[in-house]
């Protein structure tokens, strides 16, 4: 019942009853009070009721026209009835029906009804068409707004991809150069520098570096970036209670999208892992780089691959620093050149040689010597020339492979370099780059420009070698040939 009443009320509102009642009532009042002799204006040339009915039919539709027509007939009948109260209603109606106004009345009723229906139908049809067009316009406006939002989003993504595509090669070169520049032996500097590279090339807002202590089944926080003090709740994590530990235990790369596929990861999720990458040293997980927060537009496969590259490039840097730290603790580091001792070189060469044999990989050895060292020491001191040797080693490190290892050699002004996974041709190309670098670099002693004269000898593993001593002998022989 309530629904029916609501529908009726809605239909009544659509025919504008207040306007119709007001207009017809005013017209009837004018008819009754000012033109009583023209009841209904039936004998007039122009019938105002007809005009009102057509008006509402044209402007408000068929229902409004019919309602106006019915109301006009009722009011005209009421006027005729009221006029016949004194002279007799029956006689008045008989006189009306037999009089000339009757024909006008029937013509009025017929034409008014027909025209109210026709004109109202035309108005309703036009109204439906107009309403459809309005709805279509609203729908198009809604779609336009939606498209504008989509275009803005696509524009942002497009700009990101354009920057990424146009700068991809430069980014990779820049990444490699950045990581080479981080090639330090200072453990305290390496860890935060690695995270700086992560932030620079991935856009991460918060990230951290963890060391995996396998025997203790724990991870230790080494460095963090973007963390507030309250974020540092624990510096030690169990390897079984977090995704960071899961990555370290399983040597798997984690991305937050994996949570949709693996329920076991959902149980470990603490909302602190978006991208988590293991760092591999000596075929074992040494530690983990974890991204806690990153802008949505930067979270993609490209960023993930960049972080993986950073982890790969950081591994030998960390490994060298760890080995250097161990050697330093034994007191086997030259205080001036900063190079590991000859004994450490023999030990490392033997280890790398056996490893290359077992893994069926390559190994190369390069021996360097400053041939004008006597001339330089006569003008300067031994210590200053050894500092020059340190500068030479630094320049070579900037262009050498990330896994290259430098050592002191047999003579005071000699040093050596081990190149794992490099064959003879690769070592030859590398040595040419070394000579070019040394010849073009500027070296100073006491603000004086000096030019160290460097010769080198190199060799690589081959089937007929009996051991690591043969590798050293071949390199030394080539070095001696350079002196002739």
Residue pairs with C-beta under 8 A, 6 or more apart in sequence:
11 63
14 61
14 63
15 60
15 61
15 63
15 64
15 67
16 56
16 60
16 64
17 67
19 56
19 60
20 56
20 60
20 64
20 67
20 68
20 71
21 71
23 52
23 55
23 56
23 68
24 49
24 52
24 68
24 71
24 72
24 75
25 75
27 48
27 49
27 52
27 72
28 72
28 75
28 76
28 78
28 79
30 48
31 38
31 39
31 40
31 41
31 48
31 76
31 79
32 79
32 82
35 41
36 83
38 44
39 76
39 79
39 80
39 83
39 96
39 101
40 47
40 49
40 76
40 79
40 80
40 101
40 104
40 105
40 108
41 47
41 48
41 49
42 101
42 102
42 104
42 105
42 108
43 100
43 101
43 104
47 104
47 108
49 72
49 76
49 108
49 112
50 108
50 111
50 112
50 115
52 68
52 72
53 65
53 68
53 69
53 72
53 112
53 115
53 116
54 65
54 115
54 116
54 119
56 64
56 65
56 67
56 68
56 116
57 64
57 65
57 68
57 115
57 116
57 117
57 119
57 120
57 123
58 65
58 119
58 120
58 122
58 123
59 123
60 123
61 120
61 123
61 124
61 127
62 116
62 117
62 120
62 121
62 123
62 124
63 120
64 120
65 115
65 116
65 117
65 119
65 120
66 113
66 116
66 117
66 120
68 116
69 112
69 113
69 116
72 112
73 109
76 105
80 92
80 93
80 96
81 89
81 92
83 92
84 90
84 91
84 92
84 93
96 102
96 105
156 297
157 297
160 297
160 298
164 171
164 302
171 201
171 306
172 309
174 201
175 197
175 201
175 306
175 309
175 310
175 313
176 313
178 197
178 200
178 201
179 197
179 310
179 313
179 314
179 317
179 402
180 397
180 398
180 402
181 398
182 190
182 193
182 194
182 197
182 314
182 317
183 317
183 320
183 397
183 398
183 402
184 190
184 193
184 317
184 321
185 320
185 321
185 324
185 325
185 338
186 321
187 321
187 322
187 325
190 314
190 317
190 318
190 321
191 209
191 222
191 223
192 223
192 225
194 209
194 223
194 289
194 310
194 314
194 317
195 207
195 208
195 209
195 223
195 224
195 225
195 289
196 225
197 310
197 314
198 204
198 207
198 225
198 289
198 291
198 307
198 310
199 205
199 207
199 225
199 226
201 306
201 307
201 310
202 275
202 291
202 294
202 298
202 303
202 306
202 307
203 294
203 295
203 298
203 303
204 225
204 226
204 291
204 293
204 294
204 298
205 226
205 292
205 293
205 294
205 295
206 224
206 225
206 226
206 227
206 231
206 291
206 292
206 293
207 224
207 225
207 226
207 289
207 290
207 291
207 292
208 221
208 223
208 224
208 225
208 227
208 289
208 290
208 292
209 221
209 222
209 223
209 224
209 287
209 288
209 289
209 290
210 219
210 220
210 221
210 222
210 237
210 244
210 248
210 287
210 288
210 290
211 219
211 220
211 222
211 286
211 287
212 219
212 239
212 248
212 285
212 286
212 287
212 288
213 219
213 220
214 284
214 285
217 238
217 239
217 240
218 236
218 237
218 238
218 239
219 236
219 237
219 238
219 239
219 242
219 244
219 245
219 248
219 287
219 288
220 235
220 236
221 232
221 234
221 235
221 236
221 237
222 287
224 231
224 232
226 292
226 293
227 292
237 244
237 245
238 245
239 245
239 246
239 248
239 249
240 249
241 268
242 268
242 270
242 272
242 273
243 254
243 265
243 268
243 269
243 270
243 272
243 273
243 276
244 272
244 273
244 276
244 288
244 290
245 268
246 252
246 254
246 265
246 268
247 253
247 254
247 276
247 277
247 278
247 285
247 288
248 278
248 285
248 287
248 288
249 285
251 278
251 280
251 285
252 278
253 275
253 276
253 277
253 278
253 304
253 308
254 265
254 273
254 275
254 276
254 277
255 274
255 275
255 304
256 273
256 274
256 275
256 299
258 265
259 265
259 266
259 269
272 290
272 292
273 290
273 291
273 292
274 291
274 292
274 293
274 294
274 299
275 290
275 291
275 294
275 299
275 303
275 304
275 307
276 288
276 289
276 290
276 291
277 288
277 289
277 290
277 304
277 307
277 308
277 310
277 311
278 285
278 287
278 288
278 311
279 285
279 286
279 287
279 288
279 289
279 311
279 314
279 315
279 318
280 286
280 311
280 312
280 315
281 315
281 316
281 318
281 319
281 322
282 319
286 315
286 318
286 319
287 318
289 307
289 310
289 311
289 314
291 307
294 303
313 402
316 402
316 403
317 402
319 403
320 403
320 405
323 340
323 348
323 405
324 333
324 340
327 333
327 340
327 341
327 344
332 340
332 341
332 343
332 344
333 339
333 340
333 341
334 340
334 341
334 386
334 408
336 383
336 386
336 387
336 390
337 386
337 387
337 389
337 390
337 393
337 408
337 415
338 390
338 393
339 390
339 393
339 406
339 407
339 408
339 415
340 348
340 406
340 407
340 408
341 407
341 408
342 407
342 408
342 409
342 410
344 407
345 407
345 408
345 409
345 416
345 418
348 405
348 407
348 418
349 365
349 418
349 468
349 471
349 472
350 468
352 363
352 418
352 420
353 363
353 461
353 467
353 468
353 471
355 361
355 420
356 362
356 363
356 420
356 461
357 461
361 420
361 421
362 420
362 421
362 422
362 423
362 426
362 460
362 461
363 418
363 419
363 420
363 421
363 422
363 460
363 461
363 471
364 418
364 419
364 422
364 423
364 424
364 426
364 427
364 430
364 458
364 459
364 460
364 461
365 416
365 417
365 418
365 419
365 458
365 459
365 460
365 471
365 472
365 475
366 416
366 417
366 419
366 427
366 430
366 431
366 434
366 456
366 457
366 458
366 475
367 409
367 414
367 415
367 416
367 456
367 457
367 458
367 472
367 475
367 476
367 479
368 392
368 409
368 414
368 415
368 416
368 417
368 434
368 454
368 455
368 456
369 409
369 411
369 413
369 414
369 454
369 455
369 456
369 479
370 376
370 385
370 388
370 389
370 392
370 413
370 414
370 452
370 453
370 454
371 453
371 454
371 455
371 483
372 452
372 453
373 385
373 412
373 413
376 385
376 388
376 445
376 450
376 452
377 385
380 445
380 446
382 412
384 445
384 446
385 413
385 445
386 412
386 413
387 445
388 443
388 445
388 450
388 452
389 413
389 415
389 452
391 443
392 438
392 443
392 452
392 454
393 406
393 415
395 437
395 438
395 441
396 406
396 417
396 434
396 437
396 438
397 404
397 406
398 437
399 433
399 434
399 437
400 417
400 419
400 430
400 434
401 419
401 422
401 430
403 419
403 420
403 421
404 417
404 418
404 419
405 417
405 418
405 420
406 415
406 416
406 417
407 415
407 416
407 417
407 418
408 414
408 415
408 416
409 415
409 416
416 475
419 426
419 427
419 430
422 430
422 460
423 460
423 461
424 459
424 460
424 462
427 458
427 459
427 460
428 458
431 456
431 458
434 454
434 456
435 454
435 456
438 452
438 454
439 451
442 449
443 449
443 450
443 451
443 452
444 450
455 479
455 482
455 483
456 478
456 479
456 482
457 474
457 475
457 476
457 477
457 478
457 479
457 480
457 481
457 482
458 475
458 478
459 471
459 472
459 474
459 475
459 478
460 471
461 471
465 471
